[in-house]
């Protein structure tokens, strides 16, 4: 399994990079460092900075928000960073976020995310490959643009820069329709809220259905499945579990609209519907401490590695055999990097 670490999305007032952890991860053979974005810091700039101080660790966005960039700008930025990094290091991880951010932050209509994702992947790949001027007639995005307000002077263009044509594009999706589409058009899937047995039991058949629709011959062994784990080294498992619950409550209860919250839907999908409803109800009522207390221990424990090193090593084995091919550690302290660099290779 390929290992990675996350540098997050600049959740504090002052943006800082865990440079020591990134450099140590590279020394230990970690595959990638992953950035993120919400509505503050962006996902691309930190990777450009890290490209200058690292040599080989890959640079992934996990995830870049679809509404933040046009497909052309996404491709331009990715191929520029990849070139500055020496080539074959960039990974585009892309997702739609939710209606509150798409409409509230970017000022764009929610529209049809499935079609927009499909169009974006197609356009990005055409730009990177440079097989000709880019023409795309999509359900949501077309190049050249000939819609309302167009000048009528547009013409297809080809990237002046000869970038890396093989920059992989991953999609962060969650519904069966979108996961199936991801396997059909992308190079990897960024899965959220997986438990160790979730991929094989639920998503593997869906991924196979998508792969069967491909025209490039890509098989399951060529398609990456990436997920993430929060790692907390502690002799007090109970305290560590409780420390993680407020963040779960924030995402399940408040990271999205009441009727459109992907994190809540993922909890329901894992079999925790009653808990998910209660967490959202309490969180939206401003009772955040009670919302955190309502998060089930097993839900947190199944998507995290918590406890002393021996417990973490034992529970890691379930992930090693889960079918996931790439693991990103989201609490990448230097201590966590050292531990996972050791047991992650066993």
NORPEJO-V926532 format. One record per backbone hydrogen bond with DSSP energy under -0.5 kcal/mol. NH is the residue of the N-H (numbers start at 1). CO is the residue of the C=O. If there is no record, write none. Layout:
# NORPEJO-V926532
((NH/CO) (NH/CO))
This chain:
# NORPEJO-V926532
((2/325) (4/327) (5/32) (6/329) (7/34) (8/34) (10/7) (15/13) (19/17) (22/18) (23/19) (24/20) (25/21) (26/22) (27/23) (28/24) (29/26) (30/25) (31/3) (32/3) (33/58) (34/5) (35/60) (36/8) (37/63) (38/41) (40/41) (41/9) (47/44) (48/44) (49/45) (50/46) (51/47) (52/48) (52/49) (53/49) (53/50) (54/50) (58/31) (59/89) (60/33) (60/58) (61/91) (62/35) (62/60) (64/93) (66/95) (68/65) (69/66) (74/70) (75/71) (76/72) (77/73) (78/74) (79/75) (80/76) (81/77) (82/78) (83/79) (84/80) (85/81) (86/83) (87/82) (91/59) (92/168) (93/91) (94/92) (94/170) (95/64) (101/98) (102/98) (103/99) (104/99) (104/100) (105/101) (106/101) (108/102) (113/111) (116/112) (117/113) (118/114) (119/115) (120/116) (121/117) (122/118) (123/119) (124/120) (125/121) (126/122) (127/123) (128/124) (129/125) (130/126) (131/126) (134/157) (136/143) (138/136) (138/141) (143/136) (150/147) (163/161) (165/163) (167/164) (168/90) (170/92) (170/168) (171/188) (172/94) (173/171) (173/190) (179/175) (180/176) (181/177) (182/178) (183/179) (184/180) (185/181) (186/182) (187/169) (188/169) (189/224) (190/171) (191/189) (191/226) (198/195) (199/195) (200/322) (201/197) (202/198) (203/198) (203/199) (204/199) (206/202) (207/203) (208/204) (209/205) (210/206) (211/207) (212/208) (213/210) (214/211) (222/219) (223/220) (224/187) (224/222) (226/189) (226/224) (227/326) (229/328) (230/303) (231/229) (232/305) (234/232) (234/307) (237/235) (240/236) (241/237) (242/238) (243/239) (244/240) (244/241) (245/241) (246/242) (247/244) (248/244) (249/245) (250/246) (251/247) (252/248) (253/249) (254/250) (255/250) (255/251) (256/254) (257/260) (260/257) (265/261) (266/262) (267/263) (268/264) (269/265) (270/266) (271/268) (272/267) (276/272) (277/273) (278/274) (279/275) (280/276) (281/277) (282/278) (283/279) (284/280) (285/281) (286/283) (287/282) (288/286) (291/287) (292/288) (293/289) (294/290) (295/292) (300/296) (301/297) (302/298) (303/299) (303/300) (304/301) (305/230) (307/232) (311/308) (312/308) (313/309) (314/310) (315/311) (316/312) (317/313) (317/314) (318/315) (319/315) (319/316) (320/316) (321/317) (322/319) (325/225) (326/225) (327/2) (328/227) (329/4) (330/229) (330/328) (332/330) (333/331) (337/333) (338/334) (339/335) (340/336) (341/337) (342/338) (342/339) (343/339) (344/340) (345/342) (346/343))
